[in-house]
Amino acid sequence: MPVDQETAFHIQQAFTDLGLRPSGAAVEPPPLTREMIQRDVQAAFAELDPQQLAIARRMTPAERFALVCDLNKFLRNAVIAAIHEQRSGLSEAKFQQEFLKRMGIHLDDRA
């Protein structure tokens, strides 16, 4: 299953955040569009309670976007930490495969 540029970039960032070097070619960040930002912010706020929404309304768009980015980084790091805890001793290649699998990206064995 091919991975879109946005997903590939975030996967690359997860490894970079840990100081690991992902295998394969470097992926450029996806072009950031107003629609992408709006989609991500709306998704982040879809399940918030009224008190959280009131707090968010006082934030600037840049602050809200930064919050979404921080949450994304936190969640990627949580997945990485869980893999280290549950499957210590994996090679870097196996670790990357496990990360992709947990992120819902299944690559065939031919790649």
N, C-alpha and C positions, 0 to 999 in steps of 0.2 A: 504494500500500500504506500503510494508516494506521500511524502510529508510536505505540506505547504511551507512557504518561506517563513511565515510568522512562527509556526510551530518549531521549525528547525532552528530558528534564531533563539527561541526561548530555551530549547534543549541545550544548545551550545552555551548559553548564558549560565545555565544551572551548573554545568561542569566548570566553567570559568570561575564562578563564584566560590567553588571549592578548591581552586588552584589546580584543577585537573585539565589536561589537554584532550579535548574530544578528538576521536579519530575522524578522518575524512577532511574534506575541504572546508575552509572557513565560510560561514554563512553571513552575508550582509544583513543588517537589520531591515525589516520590511519597511516600505514607505509608510510613514505615519500620516493617516488622513483624519479629517474631522469625524468622518463616519466611524472609523475604528475606535477613536477615543470615546465617542458617544455610545457606541455599542458596549464597550468594556465598562464604562461608568454605569450604564443602565443595568448591565448584568450584575455588577457588584452591589448595586443598591436594591435589586429586585426582592431580596429576602430580609431587608432591614426592618426593624421595628420603628414605630413613630419617634421615639426618643433619639434613636440613632439618626433618623432622617433630619430631625431638627438640628442636630449637631452638624451634619453634613451640609445643610443649607447655609450655614455660616462660613463654610470653607470656600475658598476660591476654586475655580476649575482646576488650576494648577495643583493646588493642595489635594483635591479629590483624585486627580490623575496620579499624583505621587503615592497616595494611599493605595490605589489599585496596584501600582507597580510593586510597592513594598509587600502587599499581600501575596502577589504572584511569586515574588522571590522567597517569601516565608514558606509557602506551600511547596515549592520546588525543593527547598532545603529540608523540609519535613520528610519528603519522599526519600531524599538522599540519605538522611539520618536513619530512617527506618530500614533501608537496604543495608547500610553498614551494620546496624544492630542485629538484623535477622540473618544476614548472609555474609558475615565477615570472611575475609580471605579471598574474595572474588578477584579475578584479574580485571584490569581496567576495561577490556573489551566485554567481558561478561557483566561487569557492573553497568556499563552503558546499555547493554541489551536489557538488563533487568529494569533500569530506569525507564527506558522507552516503553517496555511492557506495562509498567505501572502507570505510565502517563497515557496509556490506551493506544499506543502506536505499536503495531505488530509488523515487524519486517520479516520477510521470508528468509530462509537460511541461505539463499543463493547470493544475497548482497554481500 
